[in-house]
């Protein structure tokens, strides 16, 4: 027989065990829905470990440089992820980043810190407006996303060149410090804080909202989403607005980390952002994945040319590695789908 005290402890232990089982079950289901939650942190840790092994003198300064270099690409990946999750694709992201970058650099050059913050808000509004126009063209014209956004990409690339013909401009040092250096500790770059804040403010509320669920529903199966009462066109339209907003944040971060405006810088971020999306576990068919995987993939892709430089290998070889990663992951994803369908 048990004492009253033992009975009480058993009663308390049962809910605790049940809660642990529920936590394990939820974690397992989350990993099944989005394997990148485990795969990408492991890949990033492995990439950092390789970097440290190649370059034992890896310091807080190197970490800051990595964060600054990966920051615009991380936002490009986030912008592309929102659209791909909804079942589309946006090939104008790099051009929108360039517009935001040169617009910020050309208007903030002689501005005070307070003025630069107001101008940054204006740039974000411009980015959302560009995303709105992209969404209208895609939804109303009926033209495939690839063709429509490739065309608008040329338009926004031209706008960037009209704003700033060649690299130049600038921003006040206090504004640049938002993305450069550290505030709390040398091992926590401001770029990482800025990235976490932007993703937390924009993506997390969106993911948990009704619109976030609709983005995944439309990306998974448009017919089923339509039958469930989801407005397909409005959901796709919203995805492009958020893509434009994330792209504008990427353009501002590019201004912070480089200190100038570069009208031709966007070409790199379109293709590399798409690569980060694929490597980060977002299905190109839509409806699966999230932003955190592609954001971490942006850091992995930034580390690749850095490691090649440490090894005295041509950093352009990094494109070969990126391409190989994309092909391998897409093939593995297709194989996994085949196995799943057979079951």
N, C-alpha and C positions, 0 to 999 in steps of 0.2 A: 504493500500500500504506500501511496505517496502522501507527503505532508501537504497542507494548504499552500505553503510557500513554493513547493515543487510544482504543484498544479498551476499556480499563477505563472511560474516561469515557462511552463510548457505552453500555456495559452498565449503568452507573449511571443514565444519562439515561432509558433505556427504562422502568424501574419508576416513575420520577418522572412521566413523561408518562402512563403508565397510571393511576397514582393520581389525577392531575389529571382525567383523563377520567372516572374513576369518581365523583369528587367532583362534577363538573359534571352527570353523569347523575343522581346521587342528588338533587342540588339541583333539577334540572328535574322529576323525578318528585314531589318534595315540593311544589313549586309547583303542579303539575298536580292533586295530591290536595287541596291546601289553598291556593288562590290568595291567601287573606287574609294569608299569610306575607309576601307582597310588597305587597299592596294596602293593608293596615291601617297598616304603618309609613309608607308613602307618604302616606296620608290624614292621619295624625297629624302628620307633618312639615309638610304643607301647611297644616293647621289652625293649627299653632304659628306658621308663617310669616305667615299672615293676621293672627293675633293681634298679632304683633310689628309688622306694618305698620300696623295700626289703632292700636296703643298702643306707640309707640316707646320709652316709658319702662319697658317690661316688664323687671322686675328679678327677682332671686332670691326676693324676698318674694312676687311674683306667682306664681312657679313653685311655691313652697311652698303657697300658697293653692289653686292648681290641684290639686296632689297631694292635699291634705287633702280638698278637695271631691269629688274623683273616687274616693277610696279606698273608701268604703262601696259605691258603685255598681260599682266594679271587682269587689268580692267578690260582689255580687249577680249580676253577669254570669257570674262563674265558677261560682256555685252553679247557675244556670239552665243553663249550658252542659253540665254533667255529665249532667243529666236529659235535655236535648234530644238530646244525642249518642246516648243510649240509646233514643231514639224516643218519649220522653214529654215532659211539660211540668209545671212546678211553679208554680202561681199563689199559693202561700202563702209564698214567699220573703220578701217585704217584711214580712209579719207575724212571721216567725221572726226577722228582723233586729231588729224592734221589741222582741220579747220579750228577746232577748239584750242589747239596748241598755238597756232599763229595768231588767233584772235586774242588770246590771253597775253602773249608776248608783245604784241603790237600796241595794246591798250594799257598795259600795266608798266610799261618801261619807265614812265616818269610819275607813276602814281604812288601814293602813300600806302601803308599797310592796310588801313581801314578802307581806302578806295579799292585796293586790289581785292579785298574780300567781297565787296559789292560787285566788282567786275567778274569775279569768279562765279557768283550767283547768276549773273547775266549770261555767262558762257554756258552754264548748266541749262539754263532756259533755252538757249540757242540749240544746244545738243538735243534736248527733248523735242524742240520744234522740227529739227531735221529728221529725227526719228518719226515724228508725226507725218511728215511729207513722204518719207519712205514707205510707211505703213499704208498711207492713202493710195500711193501708186501701186503697191503690191495687191492690196485688197480690191480696189475699184477697177483696175485695169484687167485683172485676171491673168496677167503675164506671170510666168513662173518666177519664183523668188530669185533664183540665180540670175536670170536675165535682167530683171528689174533692178536689183541692187547692184549688179555689175555696172549697169548704165548710170545709176545715180552716183555710184562711186566715182566715175569719171567727172560728173558734174561737181561734186563736192571737192574733188581733187583740184579742179580748175578754180573753184572759189578760194581754196587755200592759197593758190598761187597769186590770185588777184589781191588778196589781203596782204600777203608778204611774198615778194618775188623771189627772195633768197633768204637764207638763214640770217636771223637777226632779232632785234627786239630784246626784251628782258623783263624783269620783275623786281620789286623791292626785296632786299635780302631777308626781311622777316617773313615774307611770303614763301620764298625759296626754302627757308628753314623748316617749313611745315613738312616737306618731303625729304629733307637732307639732315644728316646728323642724328643725334639722339637727345632725348629729354630726361629720361629716368635713369637709364643705365646704358653703357656703351654696347651691350649685347642685345638691346631692344631698339632697333632703328625706328626713326619717326615714320619711315615709309611703311613699315609693317603696321604701326598704329593707325596710320591713315587708311591703309587697305582694310584692316579689320573694322574700322569705324564706318567706312563707306559701304562695305558689304553688309554689315550689321544693320545699318539704317535703311538700305534699299532692298536687299534681297530677303532677309529674314521675315520682315512683315509681309512682303509679297508672297513668299513661299507658303506662309500660314494663312493667307487670305483666300477668299472664294475665287478671286482671279487667278491665284497661284494654282489652285486645283484645276481650274479650267484650262490653264496652259498645258498641264500634263495630260488632261483628258483629250484636248484637241490634238496634241502631238501623238498620243497613243492610237486613237481611232476617231477620225472626224465624224464618221457616220454615227457611231455610238454616242459621241458627245452631242451631236445635233439632236438625236432622239431623246437625249436626257435633258434637253432644254438649253444647252449651251449655245450662245451666240458665237458662231465660228469666226466670222469676219471681225467682230469687235475684239475677240480674244487675240487673234493674230495681229490686229492693229495695235493693241496695247503692248504686245511683245516688242514691236519695233520702237515704241516710245521709250521703253525701258532700255532697249539697246542703245538708242541715241543718248540717253542720260548716262549710262555707264561709259560710253565712248567719250563723252564730254569730260567726265571725271578722269579718264585716261589721258585726254589731251592736257588737262590741267596738271596732272602728275608728271607728264612729260616736260612741261614748262618748269615745274619745280625741280626736277632732277637734272635737267640740262641747262637751265637758265636762259634759254633762247627759244625762238620759234623756228621750226624746220618744216617748210611746206611739203617736202617730199618724203618725210619720215613715215607717213602712214602706210606705204606699200608693204613694209615689213610686218606691221601689226595685223594686217588682214589675214595673211597666210599663216603666220605663226600663231595668231589667236585661234584660228581654226584647228591648227595642229594641237594646241593645248586642250581644246574641247574634246578632240578624239582621244588623246592620251589620257585625259582626265575622266574618261568613262561615260561621257554623254553620248547616247545613241544618235547617230545621224538620221535615223528613221523617226526620231522624236519620242517624247513621252517618258524618257528614262534618263536619270542622272541628276546632277545639280551643279551648283557653282563652285563649291569648295574643291572638288576634284580638279577642274580646269585651272583654278587659281594656283593650286599646288603644282600642277603640271607646268605652269608658266615659270616657276622657279627651277624646275628640273631642266626645262629647255634653255633657260638662261645659264645654267651651270655647265651645259655641254660645251659650248665654245670656250668658256673659261677654263675648263679642264684641258681642252685641246691646246690652249695657249701655254698652260703650265707644262704640258708634255712636248712643247715645241713642234706641234702639228698645226698645219694650216687650219684656222678656225672655220673656214668655209666648208671643211669636211663635216661640220656640224649639221649642215643641211641634209647630207646623206644619212646621218644617224637619225635625224628627225623623221625623214621620209621612211626609213626602215622601221622605226617605232610605230608610225601610223599604220603602215601596211600590216605589220605583225599584229597589232591590237585589233584592227578591223577584221583580219582573218580569224583571230581567236574568238572575237565576238560572234562572227558568223558561225563558227564551229559550235560554240556554246548554244546558239539559237537552234541549230540543227539537232543537237542532243536533247535540248529541252522539248522541242516539237515531237521527237520520237517517243518521248515519255508520255 
